[in-house]
Amino acid sequence: MSVERGKRYWRENLTLMAILLAIWFAVSFGAGILFRDVLDQFSIGGAPLGFWFAQQGSIYVFVVLIFVYSALMHRMEQRMAKELDQG
């Protein structure tokens, strides 16, 4: 693998991780802390929505983001391998 391809791979990987971590931060900090008062007007299973996000919702989002990261990385690695075979 060329140095340029390696740099591009890590740049795309770090960009993807930054986006996914920003989503997780927005859900866990935003929904669980910043917007808790607004979200508490609604409920899930008898618990206020802001509390639910702080206790469980952010964990569920994190698990979903792990699967999203895995799928997107697999797609990126397949694309990089294809480019390597062609080039």
KAPE-V80545 format. One record per residue. N is the residue number from 1. D_FIRST is the distance of its C-alpha to the first C-alpha in Angstrom with 2 decimals. Layout:
N,D_FIRST
N,D_FIRST
This chain:
1,0.00
2,3.76
3,6.58
4,8.28
5,6.42
6,6.67
7,10.15
8,11.03
9,10.36
10,12.63
11,14.99
12,15.62
13,16.03
14,18.45
15,20.26
16,20.85
17,22.11
18,24.34
19,25.85
20,26.58
21,28.05
22,30.14
23,31.50
24,32.37
25,34.02
26,35.97
27,37.24
28,38.08
29,39.47
30,40.65
31,42.25
32,43.34
33,44.74
34,44.97
35,46.19
36,47.94
37,51.41
38,50.62
39,48.82
40,51.63
41,53.85
42,52.07
43,51.69
44,49.67
45,51.62
46,54.29
47,51.97
48,51.49
49,48.16
50,47.14
51,47.91
52,46.06
53,42.85
54,43.23
55,43.84
56,41.89
57,40.34
58,37.58
59,36.64
60,36.53
61,34.39
62,31.98
63,31.70
64,31.17
65,28.43
66,26.63
67,26.69
68,25.65
69,22.65
70,21.70
71,22.18
72,20.32
73,17.26
74,17.39
75,17.65
76,14.76
77,12.44
78,13.97
79,13.42
80,9.68
81,9.59
82,12.04
83,10.27
84,7.29
85,10.36
86,12.20
87,10.03
